[in-house]
Amino acid sequence: MRQRHHWARKLEAFGHTVKLMAPQFVKPYVKTNKNDAADAEAICEAVGRPNMRFVPIKNGEQQAILAMHRARQGFVKARTAQANQIRGLLAEYGIIIPQGISHIAKRLPDILEDGENGLPGAFRQLLHRLGDHLKELDRQVGELEVQIQVWHRENEASKKLAQIPGIGPITASALVASIGDAKSFESGRQLAAWLGLVPKQHSSGGKQLLLGISKHGDTYLRTLLIHGARAVIRVAERKAGLCANLAGAADRPAQQKHRGSGLGEQERSHLLGATGPGADYQPGYEPSAA
């Protein structure tokens, strides 16, 4: 139900106490086939569980900034698809462009002006149209990023998160808009589990078996965090002393992909601390063992 946060705010305005639950936490309490009566009984049973996890209600501002992120991500995907299409069409005529959107922007004008490359006139017109479309998508992405950065500079929690290595305005604003009040999480590990960065367990009989990251939760946030962690690893490999616990990740024997995922999980303690009241990022911060 996409309107859940809207109706939650409406009901709260009438003085009701609203609690949102993820459907996967309610499903185990459905005793019979799915129908309205069985669903209502399962909801009443699940909401009374002492360890039930509830979804924080987002305000209108949070939903607005998340809508910008979703629109930007859509334009980014369309831009990548358009660039790949242009590269593939040119490859059919023996013109190879290296990977990367920047190479297309640099090479395409010269290809269109070259009269000796054997491209038909109709194909040149098509390339010109596709090139204009690619520029328009890039412009849309840039404008949305400017709007996100303006919101980021006006939000104190977002600016605190941006102090963490590997987190910029895009990631910080998405985290603040998605998480809201960090006090909704009891610990940094619970936040990491919500993001899907903790190992998936398949333990039984007292034997612990940990697999790869669970990949539960918000895929977009997890992707931003892992990309940021990989950027930190690349910098740490060249610049000693960047941050003791982050730079050490560059020396681990695991593959780069797995190191980025692990470092993204390590950042969750910094995220929880930086979104708390009056907290700033502290290099080398370790959560207290409680």
C-alpha distance (Angstrom), angle and dihedral (degrees) to the residues before:
residue distance angle dihedral
M1 . . .
R2 3.78 . .
Q3 3.82 93.9 .
R4 3.81 93.9 59.5
H5 3.82 95.8 110.9
H6 3.80 91.8 45.5
W7 3.80 92.9 52.8
A8 3.80 91.0 42.5
R9 3.82 90.1 57.8
K10 3.81 90.7 45.7
L11 3.81 92.2 52.0
E12 3.79 92.3 46.1
A13 3.81 88.7 53.5
F14 3.82 87.2 60.2
G15 3.80 90.3 54.5
H16 3.81 98.8 -100.2
T17 3.81 124.4 138.5
V18 3.80 106.7 -123.0
K19 3.81 125.1 -161.8
L20 3.80 122.0 -177.1
M21 3.80 120.1 -154.9
A22 3.78 130.4 -168.7
P23 3.83 111.6 -112.4
Q24 3.81 92.7 -126.3
F25 3.82 89.4 62.0
V26 3.81 92.3 52.4
K27 3.82 97.8 43.6
P28 3.86 95.5 77.1
Y29 3.82 89.4 61.1
V30 3.82 94.1 58.0
K31 3.81 101.9 106.0
T32 3.80 101.0 -176.0
N33 3.78 138.7 19.6
K34 3.77 115.8 -43.0
N35 3.80 115.6 -83.6
D36 3.79 136.2 132.0
A37 3.80 94.9 -93.5
A38 3.83 93.2 48.8
D39 3.81 91.2 46.7
A40 3.81 92.1 50.4
E41 3.81 91.3 49.1
A42 3.82 90.9 49.1
I43 3.81 91.8 49.8
C44 3.82 91.7 50.6
E45 3.80 90.0 48.9
A46 3.81 95.0 46.4
V47 3.81 97.1 45.9
G48 3.80 90.5 58.7
R49 3.80 95.1 55.9
P50 3.84 110.1 114.2
N51 3.83 93.6 -138.9
M52 3.80 97.8 42.8
R53 3.81 114.0 136.6
F54 3.78 115.3 -135.8
V55 3.80 128.5 -157.0
P56 3.83 114.3 -117.5
I57 3.80 112.4 -118.3
K58 3.80 112.3 -116.3
N59 3.79 120.8 -138.7
G60 3.79 124.1 -136.2
E61 3.81 93.7 -95.2
Q62 3.80 92.3 53.8
Q63 3.79 91.5 50.6
A64 3.81 91.2 48.3
I65 3.80 94.5 54.5
L66 3.82 90.9 44.3
A67 3.80 88.7 52.2
M68 3.82 88.1 55.5
H69 3.79 89.6 51.6
R70 3.80 92.4 50.0
A71 3.80 91.4 48.5
R72 3.81 91.4 47.9
Q73 3.80 91.5 49.1
G74 3.80 89.8 51.2
F75 3.81 91.6 52.0
V76 3.82 90.5 47.1
K77 3.82 91.3 53.5
A78 3.81 91.2 46.5
R79 3.81 90.6 48.7
T80 3.79 91.6 51.6
A81 3.80 91.4 47.8
Q82 3.82 91.3 49.0
A83 3.80 92.0 49.4
N84 3.80 91.3 50.0
Q85 3.79 90.8 49.1
I86 3.81 92.2 52.6
R87 3.80 90.8 47.2
G88 3.81 91.7 49.2
L89 3.80 94.4 48.0
L90 3.78 91.9 50.5
A91 3.80 91.2 48.1
E92 3.82 88.9 61.6
Y93 3.81 87.1 63.9
G94 3.80 93.3 46.6
I95 3.81 95.5 -101.7
I96 3.79 110.0 130.4
I97 3.80 121.6 -163.7
P98 3.82 119.3 -170.4
Q99 3.78 119.2 -116.0
G100 3.77 116.2 -84.1
I101 3.79 131.7 76.0
S102 3.80 91.5 -116.5
H103 3.83 90.5 64.1
I104 3.80 90.8 55.9
A105 3.80 92.2 50.8
K106 3.81 90.3 51.2
R107 3.81 99.3 41.6
L108 3.81 103.1 37.5
P109 3.86 97.7 72.6
D110 3.82 91.1 50.9
I111 3.82 91.3 47.3
L112 3.81 91.5 52.1
E113 3.82 92.3 48.6
D114 3.79 94.5 46.5
G115 3.79 105.8 98.2
E116 3.81 94.6 -174.5
N117 3.80 100.7 60.1
G118 3.80 93.2 89.0
L119 3.82 97.9 -119.3
P120 3.85 113.9 151.9
G121 3.78 117.9 -120.6
A122 3.81 93.9 -114.4
F123 3.79 90.3 52.5
R124 3.81 91.0 50.3
Q125 3.81 89.5 53.7
L126 3.79 89.8 49.9
L127 3.80 91.5 50.3
H128 3.78 90.1 49.9
R129 3.81 90.1 52.4
L130 3.79 92.8 47.4
G131 3.80 90.8 46.7
D132 3.80 90.9 53.4
H133 3.80 89.5 49.4
L134 3.80 90.2 51.6
K135 3.81 90.7 51.2
E136 3.81 91.0 49.5
L137 3.80 91.6 51.6
D138 3.79 90.2 48.8
R139 3.80 90.0 50.2
Q140 3.80 91.4 51.3
V141 3.80 90.9 50.8
G142 3.79 91.2 49.5
E143 3.81 93.9 49.4
L144 3.80 92.8 49.8
E145 3.80 90.8 48.3
V146 3.81 89.4 53.3
Q147 3.82 90.5 52.5
I148 3.80 90.9 48.3
Q149 3.81 91.3 49.7
V150 3.83 91.1 50.3
W151 3.81 89.6 53.9
H152 3.80 89.8 45.2
R153 3.82 93.0 54.9
E154 3.80 90.6 51.9
N155 3.82 95.5 49.5
E156 3.79 117.4 79.8
A157 3.81 96.3 -160.0
S158 3.81 91.2 50.9
K159 3.81 91.6 50.6
K160 3.81 90.5 50.8
L161 3.79 91.3 52.6
A162 3.80 90.6 50.1
Q163 3.83 88.3 64.1
I164 3.82 89.1 71.2
P165 3.84 113.6 93.4
G166 3.79 110.8 -105.8
I167 3.80 95.2 23.7
G168 3.79 119.6 102.2
P169 3.81 133.8 171.5
I170 3.81 93.5 -74.8
T171 3.80 95.5 52.5
A172 3.82 94.3 37.9
S173 3.80 94.4 51.7
A174 3.81 92.2 46.2
L175 3.80 91.0 50.6
V176 3.80 94.7 48.4
A177 3.79 92.2 46.6
S178 3.82 92.7 47.6
I179 3.80 100.7 39.4
G180 3.79 99.7 34.9
D181 3.79 105.5 173.2
A182 3.79 110.5 25.0
K183 3.80 89.9 -156.9
S184 3.80 86.2 79.6
F185 3.82 86.2 78.9
E186 3.78 121.3 67.2
S187 3.80 94.8 -151.8
G188 3.77 144.3 -1.1
R189 3.79 90.2 -100.6
Q190 3.79 91.1 57.1
L191 3.80 88.3 53.0
A192 3.81 89.5 49.5
A193 3.82 90.0 51.1
W194 3.81 89.2 50.5
L195 3.80 88.7 53.3
G196 3.81 92.4 47.0
L197 3.81 94.7 -117.7
V198 3.81 99.1 122.3
P199 3.83 122.6 91.4
K200 3.78 117.7 -89.9
Q201 3.80 111.1 -116.6
H202 3.77 129.4 -140.1
S203 3.80 99.6 170.7
S204 3.78 128.3 154.6
G205 3.79 139.3 160.7
G206 3.79 93.3 18.4
K207 3.79 92.0 -57.8
Q208 3.79 113.6 123.9
L209 3.80 116.7 -142.5
L210 3.80 117.3 178.8
L211 3.81 120.1 -172.0
G212 3.80 132.4 -177.5
I213 3.78 123.0 -52.3
S214 3.78 112.5 -56.5
K215 3.85 94.7 -125.9
H216 3.79 89.6 -148.5
G217 3.77 120.4 142.4
D218 3.80 129.2 25.9
T219 3.80 111.8 3.5
Y220 3.80 93.0 -167.8
L221 3.82 94.7 55.4
R222 3.79 92.4 44.0
T223 3.81 90.6 51.3
L224 3.81 92.3 51.0
L225 3.80 92.3 48.9
I226 3.80 94.6 47.9
H227 3.82 92.4 47.4
G228 3.80 89.3 50.1
A229 3.80 91.3 48.6
R230 3.80 90.9 51.7
A231 3.80 89.6 51.7
V232 3.81 89.7 52.5
I233 3.81 90.4 50.6
R234 3.81 91.6 52.0
V235 3.81 91.1 50.6
A236 3.81 93.1 43.5
E237 3.79 90.8 54.8
R238 3.83 89.0 59.8
K239 3.80 101.7 31.4
A240 3.77 117.8 52.3
G241 3.77 118.5 -152.6
L242 3.79 96.2 28.5
C243 3.77 91.3 129.7
A244 3.78 124.1 -25.6
N245 3.80 98.8 -135.3
L246 3.81 94.3 39.0
A247 3.79 97.1 43.9
G248 3.80 89.9 51.6
A249 3.76 89.8 63.7
A250 3.79 89.8 69.0
D251 3.82 90.3 66.1
R252 3.79 96.7 53.2
P253 3.80 115.3 114.8
A254 3.81 94.1 -131.7
Q255 3.76 120.8 105.3
Q256 3.80 120.0 -85.7
K257 3.80 93.2 -108.1
H258 3.79 93.2 53.0
R259 3.80 92.2 44.2
G260 3.79 90.0 54.6
S261 3.80 91.2 51.0
G262 3.79 91.9 48.5
L263 3.76 93.2 48.0
G264 3.79 90.2 48.5
E265 3.81 87.7 56.1
Q266 3.81 89.7 48.1
E267 3.80 90.9 57.0
R268 3.80 92.2 61.9
S269 3.84 92.2 85.0
H270 3.80 89.7 54.5
L271 3.80 90.6 48.0
L272 3.79 92.9 53.1
G273 3.79 92.0 47.6
A274 3.78 96.4 45.6
T275 3.81 94.0 50.9
G276 3.79 92.5 52.5
P277 3.80 121.8 99.3
G278 3.81 112.9 -72.5
A279 3.82 94.2 -9.8
D280 3.80 125.1 139.0
Y281 3.77 130.6 -169.5
Q282 3.80 113.0 -84.0
P283 3.83 118.4 -165.9
G284 3.79 110.3 -126.0
Y285 3.80 92.9 19.1
E286 3.78 114.6 164.4
P287 3.81 122.5 -170.8
S288 3.79 115.5 -116.0
A289 3.78 115.2 -103.1
A290 3.78 103.0 -112.6
